[in-house]
Amino acid sequence: MSTEQLNVDLLKGFSPLDGLKRDNLAALARKVQLRELSPGQILFKEGDTEKRTFYVASGILELIDQGKVVETIHGGTDPAKNPVAPVFPRRVSARARDRVKFISIDSDLLDVMLTWDQTGTYEVSELQGKSDDSGDDWMTMLLQTKAFHKIPPANIQAIFMRMQQINYKSGDVILKQGSEGDYFYVLTRGAAVVTRETPLSKEGIKLAELQVGDTFGEEALISDAKRNATVTMSAEGSVMRLGKDDFKTLLNEPMLDWVDTDQAQQIIQGGGQWLDVRLPSEFENHHHDGAINIPLYFMRLKISTLDHDKKYVVCCDTGRRSSAGAYILNERGYQAYVLSGGVNKE
């Protein structure tokens, strides 16, 4: 199955994409690809529940019910302007009769972008810094994350409108380990490195390298603690920042799913995993059976070792650190829940 980049004019030929503002449609075009099916290839099967929105750009797609072709969609015709079999689970299967080019879009992303576009009074370009040629890319990256699908569109509008752009040179420190948390950041241009000073390493252990679209600074805001790492620009660039109060009310609260002990146990019994974000010494003293331990300050470094298909119940002593850990997981597409009250409440 080959792919190629899309242009805005092609997307404008489909409904409801034709209702998006041009700048927002351009941002979507950069994140969506035109794909190809060979004759006889299956696009999806009856009963499929994956939330993807499909459009036929060219060729003929057959819709099949109980082995019989019940409809054919010809690219370039009026029926092809609408999504293919949009009801979930799919009531039919879809198969290419000849060589078919199609568009596949994450349905949740499309819904968020449509709602945001239609409830907002601005276009992406209004939020771009004049020196930032890729100002809409970071916004689209955030909108594509599963976590943002939990946030009400009105909140998303307010988040982007209240963010401030700050420019930095290479070597500038954006936030310092041990300082008070005051802002949530999104890297919009350039690159940065996250380091943590330890008794054995005054220069700091490198925890992560940040690229455009990456976020940081949320842990201290959620847990009301000091910054647990230093973030330094490794190339000239810029960030968008959101104040602590706005972050908590607009972004953090809608993103977290709190569970009590009984609900947590049900998740664990259903194949979930306890994830303890306390220090190793705290973990060794007392923890849930079967729990794994990733201290909060190591979360970014170790997150790639976790399973995207598994549900995690994040816990600490009170719930404060675990809420920060769950936020980071949710933001990166993991299914995470916070144990209310923490392990000390039991």
Secondary structure, DSSP 8 states (H G I E B T S, - for coil): --EEE--HHHHTTSTTGGGS-HHHHHHHHTT-EEEEE-TT-EEE-TT----EEEEEEESEEEEEETTEEEEEEETTSGGGGS-SS-SSS-SSEEEESS-EEEEEEEHHHHHHHHHHHHH-SS-GGGGS-TT-TTHHHHHHHHHHSGGGGGS-HHHHHHHHHH-EEEEE-TT-EEE-TTSB--EEEEEEEEEEEEEEEETTEEEEEEEEEE-TT-EE-HHHHHHT-B--SEEEEEEEEEEEEEEHHHIIIIIIHHH--EE-HHHHHHHHHTT-EEEE-S-HHHHHHS--TT-EE--GGGHHHHGGGS-TTSEEEEE-SSSHHHHHHHHHHHHTT-EEEEETT-GGG-
